[in-house]
Amino acid sequence: MGIRSANMQVQQIARDVRGNLTVLTAFILASMVALVGLAVDLEFIFRQQARVQYAMDSAVLAGALSRQAGATDEAVIADIREYMNPLIDTAGGGLSCTPVTVTFSEDSEDILGKMRCTQPTFISNIFGNDEMSFNVSSTSTFSVGKIDVSFVFDVSGSMNSNNRLTLLKEAAIIAFDELLPDDQVLDGTVRLGIVTYNNAVNAGAYFNDVTRSVTIPADTSNSNGLSNYNSYNSARMYDQATGKRFMYYQDGTCTESDPDDCNRYGDYDWDVARWFWDDSSATDTCVYERTGSYAASDAAPGNFAWIGAGNPRWNFYDSDYDKYYGENEIENGGANSSTGALDFYYAGCRATGPVPLTENKAALTAHVNSMTANGGTAGHLGVAWGWYLLSPNWQDIWPETAKPWAYDEINVTKAVILMTDGDFNANHPTASKNSFRQAMDLCDAMKAEPSNVQIYTVGFQVPSYVQKTSDGRTIMEYCATSPAYAFDASNGDELKEVYREIAQSISDLRIKS
């Protein structure tokens, strides 16, 4: 072979090598671009999947809360989808998802949500990979992260019958053990409070915070006296200077020619208002209901929203003669409860005041064991104060550790467990509605937005003749969040099981993976 021919072959080989290297380089570069593009798209996909997963977790929890509030399965499905749709829209990037498939477990209260999403690619679509898909699912049962519960106990006189009060104490402690088990970490996520009621409620250490004291002369004008007496929501009947309660009564002038006839016929001009100062210092802390626009409200105590103090009242009899007799006893006879001139019914309440929200089970148990029973059944007061313990509007009243969560706090459940053994039959004479009607109004407001408080009711040996609504429901059935939230017990064992079941239904909420 000649030299020229050999050179030509070498040059040809060099050209072939350069060509192969160019092809190989192009292939490597294309592969690297594809890998980088895939990595970028995958990283975005993972972020999108995390967003959808968080949304799904929140949606099924919202569905669980709707179901817990008594919503139908169809309504729960609609709630979950309505919750998800705007969250998917805000994810951006062209993400599209199938409607959420919701499944309800037949052997548990679990709710399973599933959906499939598709995300367009941004770089790897150059190589024909136009989109990527992923699945998300979440399961929720009836539970929440934070739980505030107020127990409302009837301690009227009838609770002394058939050992009811003792049985109630045993059942309540069972509920405490379910909600605050001994091995639970005390982190403030589960808190319980207690309210007791008979014909009044004992405001205890919070009396001065929920009422307002004023100083009024012992003799004052009729209009001033009536205004302050009847408007107890804006001033409690307590003299700041002397530390004594006061009450309104009327003095009269006999119009008979023979003054003795006034004792028989009672013809008087009643035109003078006076204030009678109780002989003893005001040591009790009984309160009764609010009236007017705040009667069915959880507004904080304040101007025209004060809680009424349970002061003694003069019995305003029907006849003028009895009216004169009562007034005469007050002025001249040292009137007391035995004379009939003074009414202490709403000035007397049980010694157990409210227990604000706490996770101290020992304190709760001790309080329950100290309960005693007597008096009437002003159930609407129990309803109101059970709500006050949970209301964020009352944050300035309760201690720092007992401040209620905001109504819109994430993953919070607020529940009232209302108990009675009879009819709601006692209300303050100045109230415009009876106890039954006031309780209905309070329950309606408590269950509505924004409160959304869950109400469980427990009727213990309630007689069949108790007052009912126009559609035939007892107050326990009316106030309960749904029929599934209304319980009856005819004996001690049933009462214990009822409180155990309620406590388990409240505490058994969690998100499952």
Residue, then its C-alpha position, 0 to 999 in steps of 0.5 A: m500500500g502506498i503512503r498516500s493511500a494509508n493517509m487517506q485511510v487514517q483521515q477517514i477513520a478520524r472523521d468516523v471517530r469524530g462523527n461517533l463522538t458527536v452522536l454520543t455527546a448529543f445522546i448524553l446531553a439529551s439524556m441529561v436534559a431529560l433527567v434534569g427535566l424529570a427531576v424538576d417535574l417530579e419535585f413539583i409533582f411531590r409538592q402538589q401531592a403534598r398539598v392535595q394530601y393536606a387538603m384531603d386530610s382536612a376535608v375528611l376531618a371536616g366531613a367527620l365533624s359534619r357527620q358528628a353533628g348529625a349530617t346525612d351521608e349525602a350531606v357529608i359527601a357534599d361537604i367534603r367535595e365542597y371543601m376540596n374543590p377550592l383547595i385544588d383550584t389554588a394549587g395551580g400548575g394546571l392540576s386536575c383531579t377526579p371528584v373525591t370518592v367517599t366511602f363510609s365503613e360499615d363496621s366502624e365510623d370511619i370515613l375514607g376519601k380518595m381521588r386521583c390527580t393529574q399534573p401536566t409536565f413542564i420540561s419532560n413533555i419535550f420527550g413525550n411525557d406530557e403528564m404525571s398522575f398520583n393518588v391520595s387518600s385519607t381516613s377520618t373517624f369521629s375525633v378532633g385534636k382539641i376537646d373542651v367539654s362542660f358537664v352540666f349537672d342537675v342538683s335539684g331536690s329530686m336528685n336526693s330521691n332513689n339515690r340519684l345523686t350518688l349514682l350521678k357522681e359514680a357515672a360522672i367519674i367514669a366519664f372523667d376516666e374515659l376523657l382523661p385516662d391516667d396514662q394520657v399526656l396532660d398537654g391541654t388538648v382535653r379539658l373538662g368543666i362543671v356547672t351545677y344548677n337548681n333554682a339558681v346557679n352559684a357563680g362562686a369566685y366569679f360572682n364579682d366578674v359577672t355582676r356589677s355593684v352600685t350604691i343607691p340611697a335607701d330612700t329614692s324616687n319610685s322611677n329610680g328604684l323600679s328602674n334599678y330593680n327591674s333592670y338587674n342586667s345592668a346592675r346587681m342589687y348590692d350596696q358597695a358602701t355597706g356590703k349588703r344586698f338590697m331589695y325594692y318594696q313599696d310603701g303606701t298611704c291608706t285612703e280609707s276614712d278609718p285606717d283600720d279598714c285598710n287592714r281589711y280592704g287594703d285601699y292604698d296609694w302606692d307611690v313611694a319606692r324604698w330600699f330594704w337593706d338585708d341585716s346580714s352581709a351578702t355572703d352568697t354568690c347565687v345568680y339567675e338568668r339574663t333577660g332582654s337581647y342577651a337572654a340567649s347569648d354567650a356575650a361577655p358580662g357587661n353593660f346590659a349584659w350583666i348576670g342577675a344576682g340572686n337577692p331576696r325579693w319582697n313577695f308582691y301578693d295579689s291583694d292590697y291587704d297582703k301587699y300592705y301586710g308584707e310592707n308592714e312586716i318589712e318596715n316594722g316587723g323584722a320581716n323574714s322568710s317565715t312571715g311571707a314578706l321575703d322570698f329567698y328562693y333565688a338567693g339560695c343555691r348549692a355550695t358548688g360553684p362552676v369549675p372552669l375548663t381543666e385537665n386536673k381530674a382529681a379536682l374534677t372528681a373532688h368537686v363532683n363528690s362534694m355536690t349536694a342537692n336541694g331546690g328547684t330545677a332552673g335547667h336553662l341556667g345550667v344550659a347557659w353556664g355550660w355554654y359560658l364555660l366554652s365560649p371564647n367571649w368569656q375568656d376574660i372571666w376564666p383563668e388563663t389555663a381555662k380560656p376557651w378555644a376560639y370557635d374557628e380554631i382548627n380541629v376543636t370540638k366543644a361539647v356540653i353534656l346536659m343532665t336532668d331528672g325532671d322538668f325545667n320548672a323554675n325561672h326568676p319572676t322578672a323573666s319574660k319566658n319560663s325555664f323550658r322556653q328559655a332553655m330552647d332559645l339557648c340551645d338553638a343559639m348554642k348549636a348555631e353558627p358560629s358556636n357549633v357546640q355539640i349538645y349531649t343530653v342525659g335524662f335520668q329517671v325522667p317521668s313521662y309527664v314532663q313538659k314537651t314541645s309542640d311536636g312532642r319532644t322533651i327538652m332533652e330531645y329538643c336540645a340534643t344535637s341530633p336524636a343520637y345525642a339524646f340518652d335516657a337512663s332508668n337505673g344506675d348501671e344504665l347511667k354509667e353506660v350512658y356517660r361512658e358512651i358519650a365520653q368515648s364518642i367525644s374522645d374517639l377522633r383521630i386522622k388515620s394514615 
